[in-house]
Amino acid sequence: MSNVTTNKPRKPKAKASANAGTGDTVENHTAVKEAQAKQDAALAEIEAKANEEAEAQAKANEEAKANEEAKANEEAKANAASTSDAQQQVGTHEQLDKQKGTDDGAKPGIDAVHILGAFTACAKSDAGFWRSGVQFHRQQETLVLVVKQESDAIEGVSPQGYEPERVVCLTAAKAKRVYDEPNLNVEDVALEDLIDPASVINQ
C-alpha cells in the first residue's frame, strides 16, 4: 500500500489575511479624515462666530459714539437757546425798570390784572439748572410769575422778600415746563401775598 502526501493550500490563506489587513488600514484612514474634517468645521464655525461678535461689538461702539455726539450737539443747541432766552429776559427786565423809573407814582411789581399764578422754584443740585430760559439756583429761590405775555408791565404787585433779579415772568407754557421739571423744587405762592391792596382798590 503506497503512502500519499497531501499538501494544504496555506499560501492562499496568507494572501486573504494580507487583504484583510489592507482593508482595516483604509477604514482607519477614512475615519481619521472624517474626524479631521469635523474638527476643521468646528474650528471654522467658532472663528465665524467670533468674527460676527467682533463685528457686532464694533457696530455697537460706533452707534454709541454717534448717539453721544448727537446728544452733545442737542445739549449744545439747548444751552445756546437757553442763553439766548436768558439774555432776552434780561433785556425785558431792563426795559421794565426804565418804564418804572419814568413813572413817579409807580410801585414795584407786576400788574395784578395780568397775573395768572405764581410759584417759587430752586434747583435741587448745587450746579443749578436751566429751564425755559431761566437759570435756577439751589441757595436762592426764584419767584416765577405766570402772565399772559412776557412783555406785561411790572406794576401793582410788591413781592416782599424777593430781589428784582430773582423775579421772572413766564407765559403759561414756559411756566408749566418749569413747574413740572423734576430737577427743581417748586412751591406755590398765593397771589394775595403778592398783590398790593392799594393797587386793587385804585382799579
C-alpha positions in Angstrom: 0.0 0.0 0.0 1.5 3.2 -1.1 1.6 6.5 1.0 0.0 9.6 -0.5 1.1 13.0 0.7 -1.5 15.8 0.6 -0.3 19.5 0.5 -2.5 22.1 2.3 -3.1 25.4 0.5 -1.5 27.7 3.1 -0.4 30.4 0.7 -3.9 31.5 -0.4 -4.9 31.9 3.3 -1.9 34.1 3.9 -3.0 36.2 0.9 -6.5 36.6 2.3 -5.1 37.7 5.7 -3.0 40.3 4.0 -6.0 41.6 2.1 -8.0 41.9 5.3 -5.2 43.9 6.9 -5.2 46.3 3.9 -9.0 46.8 4.4 -8.6 47.8 8.0 -5.9 50.3 7.2 -8.2 52.0 4.6 -11.1 52.2 7.1 -8.8 53.7 9.8 -7.5 56.3 7.3 -11.1 57.2 6.3 -12.1 57.6 10.0 -9.1 59.9 10.6 -10.1 62.0 7.6 -13.7 62.3 8.8 -12.6 63.3 12.3 -10.2 65.9 10.9 -13.0 67.3 8.7 -15.3 67.6 11.7 -12.7 69.3 13.7 -11.9 71.7 10.9 -15.6 72.5 10.5 -16.0 73.1 14.2 -13.0 75.5 14.2 -14.4 77.3 11.2 -17.7 77.7 13.0 -16.0 79.1 16.1 -14.0 81.5 14.1 -17.0 82.7 12.1 -18.9 83.2 15.3 -16.1 85.2 16.8 -15.9 87.4 13.7 -19.6 88.0 13.9 -19.4 89.0 17.6 -16.4 91.3 16.9 -18.3 93.0 14.0 -21.4 93.4 16.2 -19.4 94.9 19.0 -17.7 97.3 16.6 -21.1 98.3 15.2 -22.5 98.8 18.7 -19.5 101.0 19.6 -20.0 103.1 16.5 -23.7 103.6 17.2 -22.9 104.5 20.9 -20.4 107.1 19.7 -22.8 108.5 17.2 -25.5 108.8 19.9 -23.2 110.5 22.3 -22.2 113.0 19.6 -25.8 113.6 18.7 -26.7 114.1 22.4 -23.8 116.5 22.8 -25.0 118.5 19.8 -28.5 118.7 21.2 -27.3 119.8 24.6 -25.1 122.5 23.0 -28.1 123.7 21.0 -30.3 123.7 24.1 -27.8 125.6 26.1 -27.4 128.2 23.3 -31.2 128.6 23.1 -31.4 128.9 26.9 -28.7 131.6 26.9 -30.5 133.5 24.2 -33.8 133.3 26.1 -32.0 134.4 29.3 -30.5 137.4 27.5 -33.9 138.3 26.1 -35.4 138.1 29.6 -32.7 140.4 31.0 -33.4 142.9 28.3 -37.1 142.8 29.1 -36.4 143.5 32.8 -34.2 146.4 31.9 -36.9 147.9 29.7 -39.4 147.4 32.6 -37.1 149.0 35.0 -36.7 152.1 32.8 -40.5 152.3 32.4 -40.9 152.2 36.2 -38.3 154.9 36.6 -40.2 157.3 34.5 -43.5 156.8 36.4 -43.3 158.8 39.7 -46.3 157.1 41.3 -45.5 153.5 40.2 -44.8 150.8 42.7 -42.6 147.7 42.1 -44.3 144.5 41.0 -46.5 143.2 38.2 -49.9 144.4 37.1 -52.3 142.2 39.1 -54.7 142.0 36.1 -52.1 140.1 34.1 -51.0 137.6 36.7 -52.3 134.0 36.2 -50.4 132.4 39.0 -47.2 132.4 41.0 -44.7 129.9 42.5 -41.1 129.7 43.7 -38.5 127.4 42.2 -35.0 126.4 43.1 -32.5 123.8 41.8 -32.0 120.6 43.6 -28.3 120.4 42.7 -25.5 122.8 43.6 -24.7 123.3 39.9 -28.1 124.9 39.3 -30.5 124.2 36.5 -31.7 125.9 33.3 -35.3 125.7 32.2 -37.4 127.9 29.9 -34.5 130.3 29.5 -34.1 130.9 33.3 -31.3 129.7 35.5 -32.4 128.5 38.8 -30.0 128.2 41.8 -30.1 125.9 44.8 -29.5 128.5 47.5 -31.8 131.2 46.1 -35.4 130.9 45.3 -36.7 132.4 42.1 -40.3 133.8 42.0 -42.0 132.8 38.8 -45.0 134.9 37.8 -47.3 133.4 35.2 -48.5 136.0 32.8 -50.4 136.2 29.5 -47.4 137.8 27.8 -43.9 138.2 29.0 -43.9 141.8 27.9 -46.6 142.6 30.6 -45.6 145.7 32.6 -44.3 145.1 36.2 -46.6 147.4 38.1 -49.1 146.9 41.0 -47.5 144.0 42.9 -44.8 144.2 45.5 -43.3 140.7 46.1 -41.8 141.1 49.6 -38.5 139.2 50.2 -37.6 138.9 46.6 -34.9 140.8 44.8 -35.8 142.1 41.4 -33.3 139.8 39.7 -34.9 136.8 41.4 -38.4 137.6 39.9 -39.2 136.3 36.4 -42.3 136.5 34.2 -43.1 133.4 32.1 -46.0 132.5 29.9 -48.3 129.6 30.9 -46.5 127.2 28.6 -43.0 128.1 29.8 -44.1 128.2 33.5 -45.6 124.7 33.1 -42.3 123.3 31.9 -40.6 124.8 35.0 -43.4 123.6 37.3 -43.2 120.0 36.0 -39.4 119.9 36.0 -38.2 117.1 38.4 -34.8 118.8 38.8 -36.4 121.8 40.6 -38.1 122.2 43.9 -41.4 124.1 43.4 -43.7 125.7 45.9 -47.0 127.5 45.1 -47.3 131.1 46.2 -50.7 132.7 46.9 -51.5 135.8 44.8 -52.8 137.5 47.9 -49.3 137.6 49.2 -48.0 139.4 46.1 -50.7 141.9 45.1 -50.5 145.4 46.5 -54.0 146.0 48.1 -53.8 149.7 47.2 -53.4 148.9 43.5 -56.5 146.7 43.6 -58.6 149.5 45.3 -57.4 152.1 42.8 -58.6 149.9 39.9 
